[in-house]
Amino acid sequence: MLPVSAALTAHIDRCLGCQACEAVCPSGVPYGTLLKDGRSLLVSQSPRGLKTRLYRALIQATRAPRLIACGYRLARLADSLMLLPLLGRRLHMALKGLPPRPFMRRLRPTFAEPGPNGVSLFLGCTAGLDSEALNATIRVLQALGQPVHIPPSQGCCGALARHAGFADIANHQERRNREAFRQSALPITAIASGCTTALREYDPTNEGVFPPVFDIHQFLIEKTAFEQLTLKPLHQTLAVHEPCSLRNALKGSHSVYRLLARIPGARIVPMPDNGGCCGAAGDYFLRAPKQAQALGDAKASTLAQLKPDIVVSANIGCALHLSAALKRQGLSIPVLHPLVVLARQLLSTL
């Protein structure tokens, strides 16, 4: 085993974990798993200084979704009052330019207790940052006659803690979700592709120890009569950003294109550089804000040339990161979840 050193730690820390290498590896090396295990090992063998303890406390905040939403809005307030530099250079770079997230009341699910049909909806720790996408998902599912069950005791999927190397926090969050979804055999779907990827890893061999997990776009195509939806025309250009979790881990980007193609008049185009990471990469924008910002700015420059009316992204972290990058370049292109676009065009069912 390689000895723990500053050079090794820097090499592991600078990896995006986007799994692009894994997606094209002819030998099928599971680099994503190796990376997370490697970070956990490095954390366990490194001294827990003040910086590590503070970062661990920040990751632990994912246990309280409301705290995440409040922290986000406080960060936006600090940005508007030009107080972010007081938080230090790293956090200043990571949080500058955050877009507003509307306060929205969540739609009521079709029923509170699990039944024989429908789907369980996973919220995670970031649903409060994209309540419009959450409402849109519930609305589309209900329009298709799919009862929606939302277990109240669920929590963060554990992805951020796992990526940061805090395996104990991630394991605790996984146990909480296993218990929350234990009494239902309904399939599970999530609005964020990063959460979907993490939930799939609870039962990687699909042996039935955890309910089946679907990307929301895949679920709509494979498990519903989506073609029965009547959608209003939208004569705009939609640029599709493919999050690494959706493209490389779930291999489900095609589902987004299929759903959006149902909107009459919409011109659906992929972002030209979808093979590269936007820089958000879980907690990467916090660990390496300079590199993350550079990657986000490159995406924004591409969009400045493409000039779409809307950018769609299926992962909340990517959407926030892209929105901030667009704002830095003076561009007012909205970044929306694909289900938000669909719900806005929704008329009725046959």
Protein Blocks (a to p, Z undefined) as FASTA:
>chain_A
ZZddfklmmmmmmpnolommmmmmmnlpafklmmmmmmmmmmmmpccdfklmmmmmmmmm
mmmmmlmmmmmmmmmmmmmnopmmmnojklmmmmgopacdddddddddfbfbdcfedcdd
debjmlmmmmmlmmmmmmmmmmnopacdddfkbccehlmmmmnopamlmmmmmmmmmmmm
mmpcbdcddfbfklmmmmmmmmmnonopaccdddfklmmmmmmcfklpccdddddddddd
ddfklmmmnopmmmmmmmmmmpghiacdddfklmpcfhlnomlmmmmmmlmmmmmmmmmm
mmmmnopabdcdfbfklmmmmmmmmmmnopacdcddfklmmmmmpcbdZZ
